[in-house]
């Protein structure tokens, strides 16, 4: 009887150690601030479904979801999204592409068209939406050269002092890819991103 009890204790200890080890292997990969001001830590991969749902894992590896409109911001893997006013009073889940001392550049893909928005530091929209329309799939021409070059020139007016951003956009043009966001880029003189993630 004593040996069975000892074996049971050893098994429970082993299982507990294994579970603890599994938990320790999960690394925090991102963070969400909800529209109610709460913070949620994310572990492992994150994805955004077509129905505007963010899918992620909690610290126990359990699958969790939250609606985009229920977030203030989401930070994951060098990318940061804000639930932000896009035009007039409409809000959308915009990815922040870059920030300098005076402006913030946001990006979103809508119906396979690439849209950019420039806001000042008081969240006022500067100019109009910068749109690179999707090429007709029947023509098999995927690169909108004219739209991408126009977008590049407009962005350059406000972010010409950001060499990392301009180099990335120039590389995309060289590779004949419609401009898009590859992750957040901080420009010289800009406040730190973490100052916005509060």
C-alpha positions, 0 to 999 in steps of 0.5 A: 500500500505504501509503495502504491502511495509513493508511486502515485506521489511520484506520478503526480509530481512528474505530471506537475513538473511536465505541465510546469515545463510546458507552461514555461515554454510559452513566450509572450509574443504580444499584448492587447489593450481592450476598449475598456482599458484592460491588458491581455497578454498573447502567447504564440501565433496571432491571426485576424479572421475575415469576420474581424476576429483576432485569434490568439493563445493565453498563457495556458496555451488556450485559444482565445478570441476578441473582436477588433472593435473591442480593442484599443490597440494590438501589438504583436511581432513588430506590428501594431494595430489601432482601432482608429478613425479612418475617415470622418466618423468611421473606425477601422482596424488600422496598422501603424506603418511609421511615425515621425515627429509630426505624423503617423502613417497607417495602412489597411487592405480593403478588397485587395486594394492598399489604403494609407492614411496620414494623421498628425499627432492630434489624430487629424487626417492629413489630406485624403486617403492614399489608395492603390486600387487592385488591378483587375484579376482578369488582366493578370496585371497585379502591380499598379505602377501608377498608383504605387508611385503616386502613393510613394510620392505622397508618403515621401512629402511627410516621411522623407526624413525617414530613411528606413521607411523610404528604403523599404518602399523603394525596394517594394517599387523596385520589386514591382509590388504594390506598397504595403506594410511589413511592420512598424518603422520608427523614424528619427526623432519620433517618440517611442512607440511604447509611449502610445501603448498605454 
